[in-house]
Amino acid sequence: MTTADFTGARKLYRGESRGTRAFVFARHMLAPLAAIAGRVPRTGAVLDVGCGHGLFSLALAGGDPTRRIVGIDPSPAKISVARRAGRQFPSVTFREGLVQSVTGEQFETVIVLDVLYLLPDPLKRSLLEACRRLLVPNGVLLLKTNDTHPAWKYAVARAQEKVMTGTGLTLGTGDLHFRSCAENATLLRETGFAPEIHHLAHWTPYPHTLFVARPV
């Protein structure tokens, strides 16, 4: 549906540190971001929750520079990078903070990519409730997670994320909180969504799962 320019977005980080450029490159290569972008509706405001350095938001902006996109993340360092990288897109705003703090706005699309595993269950629920509150009635939540099955793929994904959180490249609560596809689907239903489950094919050995969830 939506056209996204990930190659162009990566070029926006040329002035950043080698570590940041490497992280952005790895993010692009290790997750099926293009397939997820293809699920984003062509119109309407977008909220990118846990946007990190802003790669996904800026790739969407590269497909449509006029579209209103808000990225939010609790890391001040990552938000600073995202703001510098996105200077050429006045319709894109990056904010430091949590989605629970957003008020007085609504969005046609809310995107949450590889965030839930960083949060214990009460915070997962709080985040999803905030996403539900911020969506227009006919909006869509795109929630990317990793399943816990098959076991060998889950083990690979968990090992990689343990490295990322251990180096401080990914913020979390100090532990990893992966849940199965069925458990995440149940949590979505309990927080007011009707989820569709899509297992995403990708060259990496990770159990990528996308929930396309609409408010009920």
N, C-alpha and C positions, 0 to 999 in steps of 0.2 A: 504493500500500500504506500507507505512513505519511502521516498528516496533519501538515503543518508550517504554522506561522503566521509568515510572513515580515513581514506588516504589523505584527503585535504585536511581533515581535523588533526591528524598526527603531525602534519607539518607546522601547525600552530605552536608546537612545543619546542621548536628548534632552539629558542633562546634559553631554555630551562636546563637544569643540571643533567648530567649524564644519567644519574639514578632515576630522575623523574622521567626522562625520555625512555629509559629501559622499561620502567614500570608501565608507561602508557603503551609501549609496543607490546609488552607481554599481555596486557589486558586485551588488546585488540586480537592477538593471535590465539589466546587460550580460551576465549569465550565466543559463542556463536552470535556476536552482536548484530551482524547484518541480518540474520534470520529474525532476530527480535525486532529490529528496526522495521522490517517488512510487515510487522503486525501493528505498528503505530498508525492510527487513523491519519488521513491526510490533512485534516482541519482540526482546529481547536487548540487551546492552551495545554501545555505539557508541564508536569511537575516530575522532576527526576530526583528521587529520594535516595540519599547516599551517593551523590553524584561523583564523589572523589575529585579527581583532577579535571572532570568535566568532559571527558572524551565523548561519551554517548550524546550528551546535550549538544556539543559542538558539531558532531557528525550530523545530527538532525538539522541543526541550523544551516549547515552547508547544503542540505537538500532544499531548504526553504528559509532564506535569511530573514523573511518578514514575520515568521511565526513566533509567537510569545512562548518562551521556554524559561522555566525557573529550575535551577539546580540548587539543592540544599544538602549540606554535609556538616558533621560536627567538627571536622578537622580544619582549623584556621589555615594551616600550611597548604593543604590541598585546595581550599577555596581561593587562596591568594594566587596559586598557579592557574586555576581555572579562569579567574578574572583576567589575568594577563593574557592567557591564550585566547580568550574570547573577546578581546577588545574590539575587533572588527564587526561584531554582531551586536548592535544596540538592542535588539529584541530579546537577547539572552541575559538573564540576571542570575548571579550566583550569590547564595546567602550562607552564612555560617550559622548552624543551629540544627535543631531537630524538627522533624515534620510535625510533631505534636504542638509546636509553638506557632504554626501557621494559622492565621485566622483571617476572616473577611474575604477569602478568595475561594474560587472553585475552578476546577480543571476538567477538561474533557478526557485527558489521559494522565494517569499516574504510573510511573515506572519505578520498580524497585528491583535492582539487579544485584544478586549475590550479597545481600545484606542480612537476611534473617538468620543465617547460621552464626552470626556474631552475637546474637541476642538471646538471653534466656526467655522462656515462654511468656512470662508476664510482659516483657518489653516487645516481643513479637506481636502480642495481642494489641498492645497500646499503639504500636506503629500502624497496624492494619486498620484499627478503628479510626485513627486519624486520616488515613488514606480514604476510607469510606466516607468520612465527613466532608472531605475536600473534593470528592467527585460529583459532577453533575449527575442527575438521575439516569441518563443514558450513557454515562461515561464508561471507561474501561481501565482496569488495573492490569498491568503486565508485570508479573512477579516471576523473576528467574531465581531458581534454587538448584541445588544438586540433590538428587535422590540418594537414599542409602542402599539402593539395590541397582545392579548386582553388587555383591560385597566387594569384589576386587576393584571395581571402578570407584566405589565409595572410598576405599582405602587409599587409592591414589589421590583423589580429590582432597580428602582430609589431610593427608601428608603435605600436599602443596600448601593448603591454607594454614596449616600449623607453622610452616616456614614463614609465610607472609605475615602472620600475626606476631610471630616471634621476633621478626626483624623490625617491627613497628611500621611496616609499609601499609598494613591494614589495621584500622582501629577496631577494638572490640572490648568485651568485658573481662578478658583474661582467659577465656575458655572458648571452645567451639560447641555450638548447639545445633548440629544438624538434626533434621527430622525427616522421616520418610515422606514420600509423595502423598500417601494416604493421610498422614498426620497433618501435613500442611494443607491439604484439601479440606480436612475437617475444621482446621482453624479458620480458613477463609469462610467457610459456611457459617461458623459461629460468630464471625465479625461482620456478617451482612452481605456476603458475596455468593454468587453462583459461579463456581470455577469450572473451566474446561482445562484438561491436562494435555500438554503436548511435550513429548520426549523429543529433544532436538538432536539430530544427527550432526556430528562434528568430528574433525580429525583427532581431537584430543580424547584420551581415555577417561572422560569424566561423565557422570550420569546427569547431563544437563536437562533440566526440566523447566518448562515455561507454563505458568498458569495464566490463562486469559480469563479474567474474572470481572463480572459485571454486578453492580449493586442490585439487591433485591429488596 
